[in-house]
Amino acid sequence: QALEICRANAGQSSSSRSLKENLESFVRETHNLVRQYENNRDYAKILGVPPNLNELTKERQCDFIKKSFKKLALKWHPDKHETNARKKRAARKLNDAAEARDELNDRANCEAGSVNRERARAEKAKEEERNRQNWARGGG
């Protein structure tokens, strides 16, 4: 919001132009730091698979990834937690585990992971199409 206000008032004074430039620089740097963080995540550690996973056969890699994710999914499913704060934390942990599973499945070329992602994408596309049809019919 601050950046939008600065953009709207940028032509009015040199201090507002300076503030706008500083905010834009800050936003760029923040985006770069987020990308760096995401690229440096240790997916094996998040999922709890052995660090030498890439030394195993493809079949064993996929098996480790699948079992580790299943164990974390059971542990961190939001419905297993009582308070809202714990549910949010569990959802965040489960999302991290799913992201780690997808990344490690891609690296190991596991078919199950790509099949599940394709199935999820297809289901999401169907749901979006149903929503568009409902919206067009006035059921919005």
C-alpha positions in Angstrom: 0.0 0.0 0.0 2.8 2.4 0.9 4.4 1.8 -2.5 1.0 2.5 -4.3 0.7 5.8 -2.3 4.2 6.8 -3.3 3.6 6.0 -6.9 0.4 8.2 -6.9 2.3 11.1 -5.3 5.7 10.6 -7.0 5.5 13.7 -9.2 4.7 16.0 -6.3 8.0 16.4 -4.5 11.6 15.1 -4.6 11.2 13.5 -1.2 8.2 11.5 -2.3 10.2 10.4 -5.4 13.1 9.4 -3.2 10.8 7.4 -0.9 9.2 5.7 -3.9 12.6 4.6 -5.2 13.6 3.4 -1.8 10.4 1.4 -1.4 10.7 -0.1 -4.8 14.3 -1.1 -4.1 13.2 -2.7 -0.8 10.4 -4.7 -2.5 12.9 -5.9 -5.2 15.4 -7.0 -2.5 12.7 -8.7 -0.5 11.6 -10.7 -3.5 15.2 -11.7 -4.2 15.6 -12.8 -0.6 12.4 -14.9 -0.8 13.6 -16.5 -4.0 17.0 -17.2 -2.4 15.4 -18.8 0.6 13.1 -21.0 -1.5 16.0 -22.1 -3.6 18.1 -23.0 -0.5 15.5 -25.1 1.3 16.8 -28.5 2.4 13.9 -30.7 1.1 15.5 -33.9 2.4 15.6 -32.5 5.9 12.0 -31.2 5.7 10.8 -34.6 4.6 13.1 -36.5 6.9 14.6 -38.7 4.2 18.3 -39.7 4.3 20.7 -37.0 3.0 22.3 -39.6 0.7 19.0 -40.2 -1.0 20.4 -39.6 -4.5 22.9 -42.6 -4.0 20.0 -45.0 -3.7 18.2 -46.7 -6.6 15.3 -44.8 -8.2 12.8 -47.2 -6.7 14.2 -46.9 -3.2 14.3 -43.1 -3.5 10.6 -42.9 -4.5 9.7 -45.3 -1.7 11.5 -43.2 0.9 9.9 -40.1 -0.4 6.4 -41.6 -0.4 6.7 -43.2 3.1 8.2 -40.0 4.6 5.5 -37.8 3.3 2.8 -40.2 4.4 4.2 -40.2 8.0 4.4 -36.4 8.0 0.9 -36.1 6.5 -0.5 -38.2 9.3 1.4 -36.2 11.9 0.7 -32.7 10.6 -2.9 -33.0 9.2 -4.7 -29.9 10.5 -7.8 -31.9 11.6 -5.6 -33.7 14.2 -4.9 -30.4 16.1 -7.3 -28.6 18.5 -6.6 -24.9 18.5 -6.6 -22.6 15.5 -2.9 -21.7 16.0 -1.9 -25.3 16.0 -4.1 -26.0 13.0 -2.4 -23.1 11.1 1.0 -24.4 12.1 0.1 -28.0 11.0 -1.2 -26.7 7.7 2.0 -24.8 7.1 4.1 -27.9 8.0 1.9 -30.1 5.7 2.3 -27.6 2.9 6.1 -27.6 3.4 6.1 -31.4 3.4 4.1 -31.5 0.1 6.4 -29.0 -1.5 9.4 -31.1 -0.4 7.8 -34.2 -1.7 7.0 -32.7 -5.1 10.6 -31.3 -5.4 12.2 -34.6 -4.4 9.9 -36.6 -6.7 10.8 -34.4 -9.6 14.5 -34.8 -8.8 14.2 -38.6 -8.6 11.9 -38.8 -11.6 9.2 -40.6 -9.6 6.1 -41.3 -11.7 3.7 -41.4 -8.8 4.5 -37.8 -7.9 4.0 -36.5 -11.4 0.8 -38.6 -11.8 -0.6 -37.2 -8.5 0.2 -33.6 -9.6 -1.3 -34.1 -13.0 -4.5 -35.6 -11.4 -4.6 -32.6 -9.0 -4.2 -30.1 -11.9 -7.0 -31.9 -13.8 -9.3 -31.8 -10.8 -8.6 -28.2 -10.2 -9.3 -27.4 -13.9 -12.6 -29.2 -13.7 -13.6 -27.4 -10.5 -12.7 -24.0 -12.1 -14.8 -24.9 -15.2 -17.7 -25.8 -12.9 -17.3 -22.5 -11.1 -17.3 -20.6 -14.4 -20.4 -22.4 -15.6 -22.2 -21.7 -12.2 -21.1 -18.1 -12.5 -22.4 -17.8 -16.1 -25.8 -19.3 -15.0 -26.0 -16.7 -12.3 -25.3 -19.0 -9.4 -22.1 -17.0 -8.6 
